[in-house]
């Protein structure tokens, strides 16, 4: 059967970082390589699946068996919402997050958790879609390790041998940028650096290191998407 593969990569830059071009071609190439299913690797289903993981202040996880069954969350349990959808030949499917509820989900068929990547696979009779979350936490390269950057790569493969019209959508909730979404105001704007264009969000107050304790989320710095 003839198959066609499409790919696209997005960049999620963590709070507190500076927007800048990141040269990680070899790392991205590894992230875009589809692992062989059914290999010698034993399946790992952690209690909470890592999506964006940099430090206790800034991390996003999925606590549900299906990526689209619940909102993504901070390790403390608060909502840190990431959403993703795919449109196949005009029909929209949810991949990540439970909103919009009126949209059907593309059935999740596999989950693979690796040291620097989390790979979700979805499929119907037309296409197979993979979401690859890559956080290049490479101990041998301190410069790369210190960058609070996570890459989200979409991989699409036609399963019926036909050409399909594919569109992707992803967003990040403003609750990722504050400790308490009910009490703190958020501001956003467009940002650019060279050929890069991004959306920048952050708290209005920017209270740098003003809190202490365990049940806390970062509320200073800016998130770039």
Secondary structure as UniProt FT lines:
FT   STRAND          5..13
FT   TURN            15..16
FT   HELIX           25..31
FT   TURN            37..38
FT   STRAND          49..53
FT   STRAND          59..62
FT   TURN            67..68
FT   TURN            75..76
FT   STRAND          82..88
FT   TURN            89..90
FT   STRAND          91..96
FT   TURN            101..102
FT   STRAND          104..105
FT   STRAND          108..113
FT   STRAND          117..123
FT   STRAND          127..134
FT   TURN            139..140
FT   HELIX           142..145
FT   STRAND          149..158
FT   STRAND          166..172
FT   HELIX           174..177
FT   TURN            181..183
FT   STRAND          186..193
FT   TURN            194..195
FT   STRAND          196..203
FT   TURN            208..209
FT   STRAND          223..224
//
